[in-house]
Amino acid sequence: MNKTLWNTVSIQIPEEMVDITKTGKVTIKKTLTKTANISRSQKTPAIKFMPSEDNQIHILNKGKVWDIEDLRKRTDKARALMKKNANKNIFEPAVKKMNPILEGKIIKRARELSAKKAKKLKTHYQYMSTLDKFRGLENSVLTQANGNLEKQKELINKYSNKIKELKSLLDEFHPDRTESHIFLYEPEYTGPSGFSKRKGGRKI
């Protein structure tokens, strides 16, 4: 049985190694002590030794080589991040910011809806103009339907939001009797189902 003779193995190792302290500081330390023993830092040796079963010398890992300045930049960044998040719960999900384009569209739509709610007819001219639009929409539906009741229902359903909006404006109008001109008479008529039945008598 062959065995290696004591004190005959010679291995060269780096004179210095880089170490990272508990606070994240990068330091350079001697690998060996003055008595040529393996140095220790934070209770760990600079080099790990373990027995081999085949009585041979093996280098299992040559170690990780770092550029010192690069390592210092990385550890400084990590320390700054750790300090910043010292009082934060890292497991708490961060609030996601809304897409600025989508946010702008939502704000614009909200303003449009708000403007519609606040919109009111203030003059006789505005009333008659709105009435013309209402009648124009009604005539468009009748023309497109061309006597087909099913088609007429589909069109009324398609334009239901516009019909409701115009009807609401017309119904909420209150003439200002202080105006000098005479308000035009509105004759009675019966529109198709879905359009309001407006009565004559809106005159001053």
Secondary structure, DSSP 8 states (H G I E B T S, - for coil): -----TT-------SEEEEE-TTS-EEEEESB-TTS-B-EETTEESS-----TTS------------HHHHHHHHHHHHHHHHHTTTS-TTS-------HHHHHHHHHHHHHHHHHHH----SHHHHHHHHHHHHHHHHHHHHHHTT-HHHHHHHHHHTHHHHHHHHHHHHT----TT-SS-----------TTS----S----
